[in-house]
């Protein structure tokens, strides 16, 4: 996971009280807000540098809201169960990419080490950076 320095503002969405994973604690800002898993976040645009989202709260509507409340180059972090077989609950990597592709670039995907699969299951920890006009690739090439 990337190391972000001097985070001032962060938003936690959908976590139970004191339920933020230890891996995310270093991304808490000095000004930290926590809300329930609501569809519309009660904040103005570009308010936060980091949004931490519980895996149960991940949805297309909440990802769009996270994009709205993040500052340029802000980061979205979430942990979801990995779907390995058809009957499993969770997400596959292509499903996660399609969920965040319109507003975010995925920076890092982290899986637990092979010896922890039995204890914590198969999870994916996702770090996505907000796309800005500078980071969106330009596919238009004029004729020369």
N, CA, C and O atoms as a GROMACS GRO file, in nm:
protein
  576
    1UNK      N    1   0.083  -0.118   0.000
    1UNK     CA    2   0.000   0.000   0.000
    1UNK      C    3   0.088   0.124   0.000
    1UNK      O    4   0.196   0.125   0.060
    2UNK      N    5   0.043   0.229  -0.066
    2UNK     CA    6   0.124   0.350  -0.071
    2UNK      C    7   0.133   0.418   0.065
    2UNK      O    8   0.045   0.403   0.150
    3UNK      N    9   0.240   0.492   0.084
    3UNK     CA   10   0.259   0.567   0.207
    3UNK      C   11   0.225   0.713   0.179
    3UNK      O   12   0.292   0.780   0.101
    4UNK      N   13   0.121   0.760   0.242
    4UNK     CA   14   0.080   0.898   0.227
    4UNK      C   15   0.124   0.974   0.352
    4UNK      O   16   0.106   0.926   0.464
    5UNK      N   17   0.182   1.091   0.332
    5UNK     CA   18   0.231   1.169   0.445
    5UNK      C   19   0.138   1.286   0.474
    5UNK      O   20   0.078   1.344   0.383
    6UNK      N   21   0.128   1.318   0.600
    6UNK     CA   22   0.057   1.438   0.645
    6UNK      C   23  -0.086   1.448   0.592
    6UNK      O   24  -0.125   1.549   0.533
    7UNK      N   25  -0.163   1.344   0.613
    7UNK     CA   26  -0.304   1.346   0.576
    7UNK      C   27  -0.377   1.433   0.676
    7UNK      O   28  -0.368   1.412   0.797
    8UNK      N   29  -0.450   1.530   0.626
    8UNK     CA   30  -0.521   1.621   0.716
    8UNK      C   31  -0.667   1.580   0.733
    8UNK      O   32  -0.720   1.588   0.844
    9UNK      N   33  -0.733   1.536   0.626
    9UNK     CA   34  -0.876   1.506   0.634
    9UNK      C   35  -0.905   1.368   0.578
    9UNK      O   36  -0.855   1.330   0.471
   10UNK      N   37  -0.986   1.292   0.651
   10UNK     CA   38  -1.025   1.160   0.602
   10UNK      C   39  -1.170   1.134   0.639
   10UNK      O   40  -1.224   1.191   0.734
   11UNK      N   41  -1.233   1.046   0.562
   11UNK     CA   42  -1.372   1.009   0.583
   11UNK      C   43  -1.380   0.857   0.591
   11UNK      O   44  -1.325   0.788   0.505
   12UNK      N   45  -1.447   0.805   0.694
   12UNK     CA   46  -1.468   0.662   0.710
   12UNK      C   47  -1.616   0.633   0.686
   12UNK      O   48  -1.702   0.694   0.749
   13UNK      N   49  -1.644   0.539   0.596
   13UNK     CA   50  -1.781   0.511   0.556
   13UNK      C   51  -1.817   0.367   0.589
   13UNK      O   52  -1.752   0.274   0.543
   14UNK      N   53  -1.922   0.350   0.672
   14UNK     CA   54  -1.980   0.219   0.695
   14UNK      C   55  -1.911   0.128   0.794
   14UNK      O   56  -1.950   0.012   0.805
   15UNK      N   57  -1.810   0.176   0.865
   15UNK     CA   58  -1.742   0.091   0.962
   15UNK      C   59  -1.820   0.091   1.093
   15UNK      O   60  -1.876   0.193   1.132
   16UNK      N   61  -1.823  -0.025   1.162
   16UNK     CA   62  -1.878  -0.022   1.297
   16UNK      C   63  -1.785   0.057   1.388
   16UNK      O   64  -1.671   0.086   1.350
   17UNK      N   65  -1.832   0.091   1.505
   17UNK     CA   66  -1.751   0.172   1.597
   17UNK      C   67  -1.619   0.102   1.626
   17UNK      O   68  -1.618  -0.015   1.666
   18UNK      N   69  -1.509   0.172   1.608
   18UNK     CA   70  -1.372   0.120   1.625
   18UNK      C   71  -1.346  -0.001   1.537
   18UNK      O   72  -1.272  -0.092   1.576
   19UNK      N   73  -1.405  -0.004   1.418
   19UNK     CA   74  -1.390  -0.120   1.333
   19UNK      C   75  -1.301  -0.101   1.212
   19UNK      O   76  -1.302  -0.186   1.122
   20UNK      N   77  -1.225   0.007   1.206
   20UNK     CA   78  -1.138   0.031   1.091
   20UNK      C   79  -1.022  -0.069   1.096
   20UNK      O   80  -0.959  -0.085   1.200
   21UNK      N   81  -0.994  -0.138   0.983
   21UNK     CA   82  -0.883  -0.234   0.983
   21UNK      C   83  -0.750  -0.167   1.019
   21UNK      O   84  -0.729  -0.049   0.989
   22UNK      N   85  -0.663  -0.242   1.083
   22UNK     CA   86  -0.534  -0.187   1.125
   22UNK      C   87  -0.452  -0.134   1.009
   22UNK      O   88  -0.378  -0.037   1.024
   23UNK      N   89  -0.465  -0.195   0.892
   23UNK     CA   90  -0.390  -0.150   0.776
   23UNK      C   91  -0.428  -0.008   0.735
   23UNK      O   92  -0.349   0.061   0.670
   24UNK      N   93  -0.550   0.036   0.771
   24UNK     CA   94  -0.597   0.168   0.732
   24UNK      C   95  -0.571   0.276   0.836
   24UNK      O   96  -0.587   0.394   0.807
   25UNK      N   97  -0.531   0.238   0.955
   25UNK     CA   98  -0.516   0.337   1.062
   25UNK      C   99  -0.415   0.445   1.027
   25UNK      O  100  -0.429   0.559   1.072
   26UNK      N  101  -0.314   0.412   0.950
   26UNK     CA  102  -0.213   0.513   0.915
   26UNK      C  103  -0.267   0.616   0.814
   26UNK      O  104  -0.204   0.720   0.793
   27UNK      N  105  -0.383   0.588   0.754
   27UNK     CA  106  -0.442   0.681   0.658
   27UNK      C  107  -0.549   0.769   0.721
   27UNK      O  108  -0.614   0.846   0.650
   28UNK      N  109  -0.567   0.759   0.850
   28UNK     CA  110  -0.661   0.848   0.917
   28UNK      C  111  -0.603   0.988   0.921
   28UNK      O  112  -0.485   1.006   0.951
   29UNK      N  113  -0.686   1.086   0.892
   29UNK     CA  114  -0.640   1.223   0.895
   29UNK      C  115  -0.649   1.282   1.034
   29UNK      O  116  -0.706   1.223   1.126
   30UNK      N  117  -0.592   1.400   1.047
   30UNK     CA  118  -0.600   1.471   1.173
   30UNK      C  119  -0.745   1.514   1.199
   30UNK      O  120  -0.790   1.517   1.314
   31UNK      N  121  -0.816   1.547   1.093
   31UNK     CA  122  -0.960   1.575   1.101
   31UNK      C  123  -1.029   1.456   1.037
   31UNK      O  124  -1.030   1.442   0.915
   32UNK      N  125  -1.087   1.369   1.120
   32UNK     CA  126  -1.146   1.245   1.072
   32UNK      C  127  -1.296   1.249   1.095
   32UNK      O  128  -1.342   1.282   1.204
   33UNK      N  129  -1.371   1.214   0.992
   33UNK     CA  130  -1.517   1.206   1.002
   33UNK      C  131  -1.558   1.062   0.976
   33UNK      O  132  -1.496   0.994   0.895
   34UNK      N  133  -1.660   1.017   1.043
   34UNK     CA  134  -1.714   0.883   1.022
   34UNK      C  135  -1.864   0.894   1.002
   34UNK      O  136  -1.934   0.964   1.075
   35UNK      N  137  -1.914   0.822   0.901
   35UNK     CA  138  -2.058   0.821   0.874
   35UNK      C  139  -2.102   0.677   0.849
   35UNK      O  140  -2.020   0.588   0.824
   36UNK      N  141  -2.233   0.657   0.857
   36UNK     CA  142  -2.289   0.526   0.825
   36UNK      C  143  -2.287   0.509   0.674
   36UNK      O  144  -2.255   0.602   0.600
   37UNK      N  145  -2.321   0.390   0.629
   37UNK     CA  146  -2.320   0.360   0.485
   37UNK      C  147  -2.445   0.418   0.420
   37UNK      O  148  -2.542   0.346   0.394
   38UNK      N  149  -2.443   0.546   0.394
   38UNK     CA  150  -2.554   0.614   0.328
   38UNK      C  151  -2.523   0.629   0.180
   38UNK      O  152  -2.407   0.622   0.140
   39UNK      N  153  -2.626   0.650   0.099
   39UNK     CA  154  -2.606   0.662  -0.045
   39UNK      C  155  -2.548   0.797  -0.083
   39UNK      O  156  -2.464   0.806  -0.172
   40UNK      N  157  -2.594   0.904  -0.015
   40UNK     CA  158  -2.542   1.038  -0.042
   40UNK      C  159  -2.468   1.088   0.082
   40UNK      O  160  -2.524   1.092   0.192
   41UNK      N  161  -2.344   1.127   0.064
   41UNK     CA  162  -2.263   1.175   0.176
   41UNK      C  163  -2.300   1.320   0.205
   41UNK      O  164  -2.313   1.400   0.112
   42UNK      N  165  -2.316   1.356   0.333
   42UNK     CA  166  -2.359   1.492   0.368
   42UNK      C  167  -2.243   1.592   0.374
   42UNK      O  168  -2.230   1.667   0.471
   43UNK      N  169  -2.160   1.593   0.270
   43UNK     CA  170  -2.045   1.683   0.267
   43UNK      C  171  -2.038   1.750   0.131
   43UNK      O  172  -2.091   1.699   0.032
   44UNK      N  173  -1.973   1.865   0.128
   44UNK     CA  174  -1.954   1.936   0.001
   44UNK      C  175  -1.847   1.868  -0.082
   44UNK      O  176  -1.777   1.779  -0.034
   45UNK      N  177  -1.834   1.910  -0.207
   45UNK     CA  178  -1.735   1.853  -0.298
   45UNK      C  179  -1.593   1.883  -0.250
   45UNK      O  180  -1.568   1.986  -0.187
   46UNK      N  181  -1.502   1.792  -0.281
   46UNK     CA  182  -1.358   1.808  -0.259
   46UNK      C  183  -1.322   1.844  -0.114
   46UNK      O  184  -1.247   1.938  -0.091
   47UNK      N  185  -1.376   1.770  -0.019
   47UNK     CA  186  -1.352   1.797   0.122
   47UNK      C  187  -1.244   1.710   0.184
   47UNK      O  188  -1.184   1.750   0.284
   48UNK      N  189  -1.216   1.590   0.128
   48UNK     CA  190  -1.132   1.493   0.195
   48UNK      C  191  -1.015   1.449   0.107
   48UNK      O  192  -1.024   1.450  -0.016
   49UNK      N  193  -0.906   1.412   0.173
   49UNK     CA  194  -0.790   1.358   0.102
   49UNK      C  195  -0.797   1.206   0.090
   49UNK      O  196  -0.744   1.149  -0.006
   50UNK      N  197  -0.862   1.141   0.186
   50UNK     CA  198  -0.871   0.996   0.189
   50UNK      C  199  -1.013   0.956   0.229
   50UNK      O  200  -1.072   1.015   0.319
   51UNK      N  201  -1.068   0.855   0.160
   51UNK     CA  202  -1.194   0.794   0.200
   51UNK      C  203  -1.165   0.646   0.227
   51UNK      O  204  -1.114   0.575   0.140
   52UNK      N  205  -1.199   0.601   0.348
   52UNK     CA  206  -1.186   0.461   0.386
   52UNK      C  207  -1.326   0.403   0.388
   52UNK      O  208  -1.413   0.454   0.458
   53UNK      N  209  -1.348   0.294   0.312
   53UNK     CA  210  -1.481   0.238   0.300
   53UNK      C  211  -1.482   0.092   0.341
   53UNK      O  212  -1.395   0.014   0.302
   54UNK      N  213  -1.582   0.055   0.420
   54UNK     CA  214  -1.600  -0.084   0.461
   54UNK      C  215  -1.643  -0.166   0.339
   54UNK      O  216  -1.715  -0.116   0.252
   55UNK      N  217  -1.598  -0.290   0.332
   55UNK     CA  218  -1.630  -0.376   0.219
   55UNK      C  219  -1.779  -0.398   0.200
   55UNK      O  220  -1.825  -0.411   0.087
   56UNK      N  221  -1.855  -0.402   0.310
   56UNK     CA  222  -2.000  -0.418   0.299
   56UNK      C  223  -2.067  -0.293   0.245
   56UNK      O  224  -2.180  -0.300   0.197
   57UNK      N  225  -2.000  -0.179   0.252
   57UNK     CA  226  -2.057  -0.053   0.206
   57UNK      C  227  -2.022  -0.021   0.061
   57UNK      O  228  -2.070   0.078   0.007
   58UNK      N  229  -1.940  -0.103  -0.004
   58UNK     CA  230  -1.895  -0.074  -0.140
   58UNK      C  231  -2.011  -0.095  -0.237
   58UNK      O  232  -2.069  -0.203  -0.244
   59UNK      N  233  -2.042   0.009  -0.312
   59UNK     CA  234  -2.142   0.003  -0.418
   59UNK      C  235  -2.108   0.112  -0.520
   59UNK      O  236  -2.027   0.200  -0.492
   60UNK      N  237  -2.168   0.104  -0.636
   60UNK     CA  238  -2.140   0.203  -0.740
   60UNK      C  239  -2.179   0.344  -0.695
   60UNK      O  240  -2.107   0.439  -0.723
   61UNK      N  241  -2.292   0.357  -0.626
   61UNK     CA  242  -2.337   0.489  -0.581
   61UNK      C  243  -2.241   0.548  -0.478
   61UNK      O  244  -2.211   0.667  -0.482
   62UNK      N  245  -2.193   0.466  -0.386
   62UNK     CA  246  -2.100   0.515  -0.284
   62UNK      C  247  -1.962   0.545  -0.342
   62UNK      O  248  -1.894   0.636  -0.294
   63UNK      N  249  -1.921   0.472  -0.443
   63UNK     CA  250  -1.793   0.502  -0.509
   63UNK      C  251  -1.804   0.636  -0.581
   63UNK      O  252  -1.709   0.714  -0.580
   64UNK      N  253  -1.918   0.664  -0.644
   64UNK     CA  254  -1.938   0.796  -0.707
   64UNK      C  255  -1.937   0.907  -0.603
   64UNK      O  256  -1.878   1.013  -0.626
   65UNK      N  257  -2.001   0.884  -0.488
   65UNK     CA  258  -2.000   0.984  -0.382
   65UNK      C  259  -1.860   1.005  -0.327
   65UNK      O  260  -1.821   1.118  -0.297
   66UNK      N  261  -1.783   0.897  -0.314
   66UNK     CA  262  -1.644   0.910  -0.268
   66UNK      C  263  -1.565   0.995  -0.367
   66UNK      O  264  -1.484   1.077  -0.326
   67UNK      N  265  -1.588   0.976  -0.496
   67UNK     CA  266  -1.521   1.056  -0.598
   67UNK      C  267  -1.557   1.203  -0.582
   67UNK      O  268  -1.472   1.291  -0.597
   68UNK      N  269  -1.682   1.230  -0.553
   68UNK     CA  270  -1.729   1.367  -0.540
   68UNK      C  271  -1.665   1.437  -0.420
   68UNK      O  272  -1.625   1.553  -0.431
   69UNK      N  273  -1.655   1.370  -0.305
   69UNK     CA  274  -1.605   1.436  -0.184
   69UNK      C  275  -1.453   1.436  -0.174
   69UNK      O  276  -1.398   1.503  -0.087
   70UNK      N  277  -1.384   1.361  -0.261
   70UNK     CA  278  -1.238   1.359  -0.258
   70UNK      C  279  -1.179   1.479  -0.330
   70UNK      O  280  -1.233   1.526  -0.430
   71UNK      N  281  -1.069   1.528  -0.277
   71UNK     CA  282  -0.993   1.634  -0.343
   71UNK      C  283  -0.921   1.575  -0.465
   71UNK      O  284  -0.912   1.453  -0.478
   72UNK      N  285  -0.871   1.660  -0.554
   72UNK     CA  286  -0.791   1.608  -0.665
   72UNK      C  287  -0.675   1.524  -0.612
   72UNK      O  288  -0.610   1.562  -0.515
   73UNK      N  289  -0.650   1.414  -0.675
   73UNK     CA  290  -0.547   1.317  -0.635
   73UNK      C  291  -0.577   1.254  -0.499
   73UNK      O  292  -0.486   1.204  -0.434
   74UNK      N  293  -0.704   1.255  -0.455
   74UNK     CA  294  -0.743   1.188  -0.332
   74UNK      C  295  -0.741   1.037  -0.351
   74UNK      O  296  -0.737   0.988  -0.464
   75UNK      N  297  -0.745   0.962  -0.241
   75UNK     CA  298  -0.737   0.816  -0.245
   75UNK      C  299  -0.859   0.754  -0.180
   75UNK      O  300  -0.913   0.804  -0.082
   76UNK      N  301  -0.902   0.643  -0.238
   76UNK     CA  302  -1.010   0.560  -0.185
   76UNK      C  303  -0.952   0.426  -0.147
   76UNK      O  304  -0.884   0.362  -0.228
   77UNK      N  305  -0.976   0.380  -0.023
   77UNK     CA  306  -0.930   0.251   0.025
   77UNK      C  307  -1.050   0.168   0.067
   77UNK      O  308  -1.142   0.219   0.131
   78UNK      N  309  -1.050   0.040   0.030
   78UNK     CA  310  -1.152  -0.051   0.081
   78UNK      C  311  -1.102  -0.194   0.075
   78UNK      O  312  -1.013  -0.228  -0.003
   79UNK      N  313  -1.162  -0.278   0.160
   79UNK     CA  314  -1.130  -0.421   0.166
   79UNK      C  315  -1.258  -0.497   0.136
   79UNK      O  316  -1.361  -0.474   0.199
   80UNK      N  317  -1.251  -0.588   0.038
   80UNK     CA  318  -1.367  -0.670   0.002
   80UNK      C  319  -1.326  -0.817  -0.002
   80UNK      O  320  -1.209  -0.848  -0.025
   81UNK      N  321  -1.421  -0.908   0.021
   81UNK     CA  322  -1.389  -1.050   0.004
   81UNK      C  323  -1.368  -1.082  -0.143
   81UNK      O  324  -1.437  -1.029  -0.230
   82UNK      N  325  -1.271  -1.168  -0.169
   82UNK     CA  326  -1.241  -1.206  -0.307
   82UNK      C  327  -1.330  -1.324  -0.348
   82UNK      O  328  -1.342  -1.423  -0.276
   83UNK      N  329  -1.391  -1.310  -0.463
   83UNK     CA  330  -1.476  -1.416  -0.518
   83UNK      C  331  -1.390  -1.508  -0.603
   83UNK      O  332  -1.334  -1.467  -0.704
   84UNK      N  333  -1.379  -1.634  -0.560
   84UNK     CA  334  -1.295  -1.729  -0.630
   84UNK      C  335  -1.380  -1.823  -0.715
   84UNK      O  336  -1.349  -1.848  -0.832
   85UNK      N  337  -1.487  -1.873  -0.656
   85UNK     CA  338  -1.579  -1.962  -0.727
   85UNK      C  339  -1.711  -1.890  -0.751
   85UNK      O  340  -1.738  -1.788  -0.689
   86UNK      N  341  -1.792  -1.945  -0.840
   86UNK     CA  342  -1.919  -1.880  -0.873
   86UNK      C  343  -2.010  -1.863  -0.752
   86UNK      O  344  -2.080  -1.762  -0.742
   87UNK      N  345  -2.010  -1.958  -0.660
   87UNK     CA  346  -2.101  -1.950  -0.546
   87UNK      C  347  -2.047  -1.863  -0.433
   87UNK      O  348  -2.119  -1.838  -0.336
   88UNK      N  349  -1.924  -1.816  -0.443
   88UNK     CA  350  -1.866  -1.733  -0.338
   88UNK      C  351  -1.928  -1.593  -0.337
   88UNK      O  352  -1.971  -1.542  -0.440
   89UNK      N  353  -1.930  -1.534  -0.218
   89UNK     CA  354  -1.970  -1.394  -0.202
   89UNK      C  355  -1.848  -1.307  -0.228
   89UNK      O  356  -1.736  -1.349  -0.201
   90UNK      N  357  -1.866  -1.187  -0.278
   90UNK     CA  358  -1.755  -1.096  -0.294
   90UNK      C  359  -1.738  -1.048  -0.437
   90UNK      O  360  -1.833  -1.047  -0.516
   91UNK      N  361  -1.616  -1.007  -0.469
   91UNK     CA  362  -1.584  -0.947  -0.598
   91UNK      C  363  -1.463  -1.016  -0.660
   91UNK      O  364  -1.373  -1.062  -0.590
   92UNK      N  365  -1.463  -1.022  -0.791
   92UNK     CA  366  -1.343  -1.061  -0.864
   92UNK      C  367  -1.270  -0.933  -0.901
   92UNK      O  368  -1.328  -0.824  -0.894
   93UNK      N  369  -1.144  -0.944  -0.941
   93UNK     CA  370  -1.070  -0.823  -0.981
   93UNK      C  371  -1.135  -0.751  -1.099
   93UNK      O  372  -1.146  -0.628  -1.094
   94UNK      N  373  -1.181  -0.821  -1.204
   94UNK     CA  374  -1.249  -0.747  -1.311
   94UNK      C  375  -1.374  -0.673  -1.265
   94UNK      O  376  -1.404  -0.566  -1.316
   95UNK      N  377  -1.446  -0.729  -1.168
   95UNK     CA  378  -1.565  -0.660  -1.116
   95UNK      C  379  -1.525  -0.533  -1.041
   95UNK      O  380  -1.594  -0.431  -1.049
   96UNK      N  381  -1.415  -0.538  -0.968
   96UNK     CA  382  -1.368  -0.419  -0.897
   96UNK      C  383  -1.321  -0.313  -0.996
   96UNK      O  384  -1.352  -0.195  -0.978
   97UNK      N  385  -1.248  -0.354  -1.099
   97UNK     CA  386  -1.204  -0.257  -1.200
   97UNK      C  387  -1.323  -0.191  -1.267
   97UNK      O  388  -1.320  -0.070  -1.291
   98UNK      N  389  -1.426  -0.267  -1.299
   98UNK     CA  390  -1.543  -0.206  -1.363
   98UNK      C  391  -1.620  -0.116  -1.266
   98UNK      O  392  -1.684  -0.020  -1.309
   99UNK      N  393  -1.615  -0.146  -1.137
   99UNK     CA  394  -1.683  -0.065  -1.037
   99UNK      C  395  -1.619   0.073  -1.023
   99UNK      O  396  -1.690   0.172  -1.006
  100UNK      N  397  -1.487   0.081  -1.030
  100UNK     CA  398  -1.418   0.208  -1.004
  100UNK      C  399  -1.360   0.274  -1.128
  100UNK      O  400  -1.301   0.381  -1.118
  101UNK      N  401  -1.375   0.215  -1.245
  101UNK     CA  402  -1.304   0.262  -1.364
  101UNK      C  403  -1.341   0.403  -1.409
  101UNK      O  404  -1.257   0.472  -1.466
  102UNK      N  405  -1.463   0.446  -1.385
  102UNK     CA  406  -1.504   0.577  -1.434
  102UNK      C  407  -1.440   0.693  -1.358
  102UNK      O  408  -1.418   0.799  -1.416
  103UNK      N  409  -1.412   0.674  -1.230
  103UNK     CA  410  -1.360   0.786  -1.153
  103UNK      C  411  -1.226   0.766  -1.088
  103UNK      O  412  -1.169   0.860  -1.033
  104UNK      N  413  -1.173   0.642  -1.093
  104UNK     CA  414  -1.051   0.613  -1.020
  104UNK      C  415  -0.955   0.528  -1.103
  104UNK      O  416  -0.996   0.451  -1.189
  105UNK      N  417  -0.827   0.544  -1.075
  105UNK     CA  418  -0.724   0.453  -1.123
  105UNK      C  419  -0.682   0.366  -1.005
  105UNK      O  420  -0.652   0.419  -0.898
  106UNK      N  421  -0.682   0.235  -1.022
  106UNK     CA  422  -0.638   0.149  -0.914
  106UNK      C  423  -0.487   0.154  -0.904
  106UNK      O  424  -0.416   0.126  -1.001
  107UNK      N  425  -0.439   0.192  -0.786
  107UNK     CA  426  -0.297   0.210  -0.762
  107UNK      C  427  -0.235   0.081  -0.708
  107UNK      O  428  -0.124   0.044  -0.746
  108UNK      N  429  -0.308   0.013  -0.619
  108UNK     CA  430  -0.252  -0.106  -0.556
  108UNK      C  431  -0.364  -0.202  -0.519
  108UNK      O  432  -0.472  -0.162  -0.475
  109UNK      N  433  -0.337  -0.332  -0.537
  109UNK     CA  434  -0.424  -0.439  -0.493
  109UNK      C  435  -0.339  -0.531  -0.408
  109UNK      O  436  -0.233  -0.578  -0.451
  110UNK      N  437  -0.385  -0.557  -0.287
  110UNK     CA  438  -0.306  -0.639  -0.195
  110UNK      C  439  -0.390  -0.757  -0.148
  110UNK      O  440  -0.505  -0.740  -0.107
  111UNK      N  441  -0.332  -0.875  -0.155
  111UNK     CA  442  -0.395  -0.997  -0.103
  111UNK      C  443  -0.320  -1.038   0.023
  111UNK      O  444  -0.203  -1.006   0.040
  112UNK      N  445  -0.389  -1.111   0.113
  112UNK     CA  446  -0.316  -1.162   0.231
  112UNK      C  447  -0.214  -1.266   0.189
  112UNK      O  448  -0.228  -1.327   0.083
  113UNK      N  449  -0.115  -1.287   0.270
  113UNK     CA  450  -0.014  -1.387   0.241
  113UNK      C  451  -0.076  -1.525   0.242
  113UNK      O  452  -0.180  -1.546   0.306
  114UNK      N  453  -0.016  -1.618   0.174
  114UNK     CA  454  -0.076  -1.750   0.157
  114UNK      C  455  -0.102  -1.820   0.290
  114UNK      O  456  -0.196  -1.900   0.299
  115UNK      N  457  -0.023  -1.793   0.394
  115UNK     CA  458  -0.042  -1.863   0.521
  115UNK      C  459  -0.158  -1.805   0.604
  115UNK      O  460  -0.196  -1.865   0.704
  116UNK      N  461  -0.214  -1.692   0.564
  116UNK     CA  462  -0.327  -1.636   0.638
  116UNK      C  463  -0.461  -1.665   0.572
  116UNK      O  464  -0.564  -1.624   0.626
  117UNK      N  465  -0.464  -1.735   0.459
  117UNK     CA  466  -0.591  -1.762   0.392
  117UNK      C  467  -0.689  -1.836   0.482
  117UNK      O  468  -0.809  -1.805   0.481
  118UNK      N  469  -0.642  -1.931   0.560
  118UNK     CA  470  -0.731  -2.008   0.647
  118UNK      C  471  -0.791  -1.926   0.759
  118UNK      O  472  -0.901  -1.956   0.806
  119UNK      N  473  -0.719  -1.822   0.805
  119UNK     CA  474  -0.766  -1.743   0.919
  119UNK      C  475  -0.856  -1.628   0.879
  119UNK      O  476  -0.959  -1.605   0.943
  120UNK      N  477  -0.819  -1.557   0.777
  120UNK     CA  478  -0.896  -1.437   0.744
  120UNK      C  479  -0.968  -1.447   0.609
  120UNK      O  480  -1.032  -1.351   0.568
  121UNK      N  481  -0.959  -1.559   0.542
  121UNK     CA  482  -1.025  -1.572   0.414
  121UNK      C  483  -0.949  -1.501   0.304
  121UNK      O  484  -0.842  -1.445   0.327
  122UNK      N  485  -1.005  -1.503   0.188
  122UNK     CA  486  -0.943  -1.436   0.075
  122UNK      C  487  -1.002  -1.297   0.062
  122UNK      O  488  -1.119  -1.280   0.028
  123UNK      N  489  -0.920  -1.198   0.090
  123UNK     CA  490  -0.966  -1.060   0.080
  123UNK      C  491  -0.877  -0.983  -0.016
  123UNK      O  492  -0.762  -1.020  -0.041
  124UNK      N  493  -0.932  -0.877  -0.070
  124UNK     CA  494  -0.858  -0.785  -0.156
  124UNK      C  495  -0.861  -0.648  -0.091
  124UNK      O  496  -0.968  -0.596  -0.060
  125UNK      N  497  -0.745  -0.589  -0.070
  125UNK     CA  498  -0.735  -0.453  -0.021
  125UNK      C  499  -0.703  -0.365  -0.141
  125UNK      O  500  -0.602  -0.384  -0.208
  126UNK      N  501  -0.789  -0.269  -0.166
  126UNK     CA  502  -0.780  -0.187  -0.287
  126UNK      C  503  -0.743  -0.044  -0.249
  126UNK      O  504  -0.800   0.013  -0.155
  127UNK      N  505  -0.650   0.014  -0.322
  127UNK     CA  506  -0.617   0.156  -0.314
  127UNK      C  507  -0.639   0.215  -0.452
  127UNK      O  508  -0.576   0.172  -0.548
  128UNK      N  509  -0.727   0.312  -0.462
  128UNK     CA  510  -0.757   0.376  -0.590
  128UNK      C  511  -0.738   0.526  -0.577
  128UNK      O  512  -0.774   0.586  -0.476
  129UNK      N  513  -0.680   0.586  -0.680
  129UNK     CA  514  -0.656   0.731  -0.681
  129UNK      C  515  -0.757   0.797  -0.773
  129UNK      O  516  -0.787   0.747  -0.881
  130UNK      N  517  -0.809   0.910  -0.728
  130UNK     CA  518  -0.908   0.984  -0.805
  130UNK      C  519  -0.848   1.030  -0.937
  130UNK      O  520  -0.738   1.085  -0.941
  131UNK      N  521  -0.922   1.007  -1.044
  131UNK     CA  522  -0.877   1.054  -1.175
  131UNK      C  523  -0.903   1.204  -1.186
  131UNK      O  524  -1.005   1.254  -1.140
  132UNK      N  525  -0.810   1.271  -1.247
  132UNK     CA  526  -0.829   1.411  -1.282
  132UNK      C  527  -0.806   1.422  -1.432
  132UNK      O  528  -0.766   1.325  -1.496
  133UNK      N  529  -0.829   1.537  -1.487
  133UNK     CA  530  -0.810   1.553  -1.631
  133UNK      C  531  -0.666   1.527  -1.671
  133UNK      O  532  -0.640   1.484  -1.783
  134UNK      N  533  -0.573   1.553  -1.580
  134UNK     CA  534  -0.432   1.530  -1.613
  134UNK      C  535  -0.398   1.382  -1.616
  134UNK      O  536  -0.308   1.340  -1.689
  135UNK      N  537  -0.469   1.300  -1.537
  135UNK     CA  538  -0.435   1.158  -1.531
  135UNK      C  539  -0.516   1.072  -1.627
  135UNK      O  540  -0.483   0.956  -1.646
  136UNK      N  541  -0.620   1.128  -1.686
  136UNK     CA  542  -0.698   1.051  -1.784
  136UNK      C  543  -0.620   1.045  -1.913
  136UNK      O  544  -0.576   1.148  -1.965
  137UNK      N  545  -0.601   0.925  -1.966
  137UNK     CA  546  -0.523   0.911  -2.088
  137UNK      C  547  -0.603   0.964  -2.207
  137UNK      O  548  -0.724   0.946  -2.216
  138UNK      N  549  -0.533   1.028  -2.294
  138UNK     CA  550  -0.596   1.084  -2.414
  138UNK      C  551  -0.576   0.987  -2.528
  138UNK      O  552  -0.463   0.964  -2.572
  139UNK      N  553  -0.685   0.930  -2.577
  139UNK     CA  554  -0.674   0.833  -2.686
  139UNK      C  555  -0.694   0.897  -2.823
  139UNK      O  556  -0.677   0.830  -2.925
  140UNK      N  557  -0.729   1.023  -2.827
  140UNK     CA  558  -0.749   1.092  -2.954
  140UNK      C  559  -0.613   1.130  -3.014
  140UNK      O  560  -0.532   1.196  -2.950
  141UNK      N  561  -0.589   1.087  -3.138
  141UNK     CA  562  -0.465   1.124  -3.207
  141UNK      C  563  -0.501   1.187  -3.342
  141UNK      O  564  -0.552   1.120  -3.431
  142UNK      N  565  -0.476   1.313  -3.355
  142UNK     CA  566  -0.511   1.379  -3.482
  142UNK      C  567  -0.421   1.327  -3.596
  142UNK      O  568  -0.308   1.285  -3.574
  143UNK      N  569  -0.477   1.332  -3.714
  143UNK     CA  570  -0.399   1.291  -3.830
  143UNK      C  571  -0.288   1.393  -3.858
  143UNK      O  572  -0.308   1.514  -3.844
  144UNK      N  573  -0.175   1.342  -3.895
  144UNK     CA  574  -0.062   1.430  -3.925
  144UNK      C  575  -0.053   1.459  -4.071
  144UNK      O  576   0.036   1.532  -4.115
   0.00000   0.00000   0.00000
